[in-house]
Amino acid sequence: MKDPFGRDINYLRISVTDLCNLRCRYCMPEEGVPKLSHEDILSVEEIEKITKAFVNLGINKIRLTGGEPLLRSGILDIVERIDKLEGLKDFAMTTNGVLLGRYAQELKNRGLKRVNISLDTLKDDKYRYITRKGNIKYVMEGIEAAKKVGLTPIKINTVLVGGFNDDEIEDLARLTLEEEIHVRFIELMPVGEAIKHRSNKYISNEIVLEKLPELIEVKRKDLSSPAVYYKLPNAKGRIGLINPISCKFCSHCNRVRLTAQGMMKLCLHSNDEIDLREALRKGQDLENIILAAVEKKPESHHLEDGQYVWKKMYQIGG
């Protein structure tokens, strides 16, 4: 499945819920979000049908996101149904890790291959602050459980927030030394709640290279990956830099998104959406609708010009 610019679209990110058990300051409002009605979100069966249409068209890499995907009723059933679709090469989940200790073994049993875990600090008090309510102990237990059952390689996603965690870059990087854990530093993006924090909290990923001058750049095997990877000398894991602001990677974009409400998004930073839920419920041809949509995928985002998406990140999917 090619877009108008010759990019091979083979990666689908599926948000299964916009609910979360944390209230990260750059993502969720403190009061949380209203729970959508049952009719307003895709059912387990509808997720399976829409995903199958994408896979039939050449999608071979899928990631489940949220909100927090492990809060979704039927999440294990969703994992099992997607894993049974023929043609998948990679099947992963992004989670905050709080519930991972409880679910890791069963996720592995149902077919999930690996996890990305969102973790912005290694310090208990700072974790409680940034999440407004979280306990880092459960995240660490989730990481250990993922390692034990083989949901690997584990990627740690760290959003860099100026004045908050830029003093922990070296500590986070050291997680890569002894095990195959990859730590990815992500620039704070102007999406949703983060827009109001960005003016005084945004820092470029260049700070990682300044603090870790010994990093060795790793030759890129997958140009569609948003991360540029480095390694500390003799480390088992890698350090990735994801720079959507200072160095955007649109020219190699290979992904589309599906929200929990069944809206297909061609670009994270675009307000354009295609209603696949309505199409499915009306019995329309999903594959033709998806193909026609991909023909309109934009060449790039325009964050640098202040063209921000109006939806919150938890509504789109992380």
C-alpha positions, 0 to 999 in steps of 0.5 A: 500500500503506497501513498502519493509520495511512494512511501510504503504504508505498512504500520498501524497504531490502534488506540483501544481506549482513551482512558488512563490510570495516570494523569501525566501533566503533558498528556491528561487533564487532572480530572481525567476524561469523560468515559465514552458510551459503549456505542461510541467506541469500537467493539472487540469485533469491530477492531478485529474487522477493521484491522483485518482490512488493513492487514489485507492491504499490506499492514504487517506491523501493529501497535496497540496504544491508548490511553492505557491499553491494559484498561480496555475491557477485552484487551486479551481477546483483542490481542489474541484476535489480532495475532491470528491475522495472517501476514503480521511481522511485528505486534507490540503495545505501548503501556505505562507499565502500571498493570503490566506485572499482572498481564505480561504472561497472558499477553505473551500467551495470546501473541503479543511480541514486545512492549514499549513502556512510558517512563519519564523518571527513575525517582519515586517522588518525581514519578508521583509528580509527573503522573499526579498519582502513580507509583513507580514500584508497579512500573518496575515490577512490570518491566521485570515481568516483561523481561521474564516472559519475553516481551522483548526487546523492551523500549523505554519511552522518555519524554524530555521535559525541561527542568524536570528530567534533563538531570536524569539523562545519564541515569536513564541511559545506563539502563542500556548497559547490562541488558537489551533495553532500549531507551528512547528520548522523545521531544515534547510535542505540541499536542493537547495538554503539552501545548500549554507546557511547551513554551517553557518546558521544551528542550531539544534532544541535542541535550542528550548528545551533549550530556553523553558525548561518548555515544556511538551512532548506530547505522540505521536499518529501518529508515521508517523508524522515527528514532536515530539510534546510538549506543554507549560503548559496550552497551547491550541496548541502544539509545534512541532520539526521536525529534519530531520538532528539531528534525522531523522524519516525515519523508520516511513515514510508514504509519497510519492510526486508528482511534478508539472511536474508529477514526483513521488518522493519516498523520499524528499532527493533522486534524483530518480523519476518516470515519471507519466505524461509521463505514463498517456499521453501514456495511461499506467496503473498508478496503476501498475506503482505506486505499482512497484515504492513503492516497491523500496522506500528507507529505509532512506535518507543519508543526514548525509553522504552528499548525497544531492538532486540536485533539489530545494525545490520549484521544489519538493514541500514543 
